[in-house]
Amino acid sequence: MEYAARIRQKLTAGLSPVQLDIVDESDRHAGHAGADAKGETHFHVTVVSAAFTGKSRVERQRMVYALLADELSERVHALGLTTRTDAETTA
């Protein structure tokens, strides 16, 4: 299974997001540390979920990192995150 699909599956199961956008930015990092010609090393993920309610930015990031621990220890070198609640997207 591709890493983007694994990320989608784990974040969907763990956070029940109302919005989940996964962008593979690996092509922008060619030649940088952790880059691989096969891609799927650098991602930006936007997650909107009620699970983030009352959590700090750091707590939210830790939740995502915990869900994606395997991917981060394998192929994914960099993970940019935008984490919000639904209320924060409409404010």
N, C-alpha and C positions, 0 to 999 in steps of 0.2 A: 504494500500500500504506500502510496506517495506520502511525503511528510505533510503537505498541505491538507490532505484528507485525514491523516491521523490527528493533526491539530484541530481540525473542524470537529471530528468525532469526539475527541476528549473534552473540548471546551463546551460543546453542546450538551454532552452527558453531565458534565460537572457544574455548569453554570446556567443552564436553560436560558441562553441569551435571547433577547428580542431582536438583536442585531449582531451579526458576526461577519466581519470582513477580514479576509486574509489575503495579503498581497505579498507575493514572492518578489523581493527586491534584490535577489542574488546577482542579477546581471549588472546592477549598479556597483557591485563590489568586486568585480573581476580584478585579480591581482592583489587584493587585500588579504589580510590574515583571515584564515578560516574559509576563504572562498574555495569553491570546487567547481570545475568545469561542468559537472553534472547538475549544478544548481541546487536549489532547496537548502540553502545554508543561511540566508538572511531573509527574515520576514518582518512585516509590520502587521499587527493584528489590532483591530478595533472590536471591542466587546462591550455591548450594552446589556446589563443584567441587573435584576433586582437583588441578586446575591451580593452586590457591592454596596448596598444601602448601609450607611453607618460606618463604612470602612474607609480608612485613609488610603491615599494613593499607594503607599508602600504595602499595606495589607492586601490591597487588590492585586498588585503585581505578584506578591508572594503566593496568592491563591492560584494565579495563572501559572507561575513557575512550577508549583507543586504538581499541577495537573499535567504539565509538559516536561517533567523531569527526564523521562526516557529520551525524548526527542532532543532535548538540550544536551544530554550526555553523549548522544550519538552524532548526528549530522548537523543539527541546527546550531549555528555559531552565534547568531545575533537575532534578538527578538525585540522589536520596538513595539510598545504597547500604548494603546489609548483605552482606558477603562472608565466607563460611566454607568450611571443608573439611568433609567428611562426618564426620570424627572430632570436630570441634568442635560438631556438632549433637547428637551422642550423649553428649558428656562431661558 
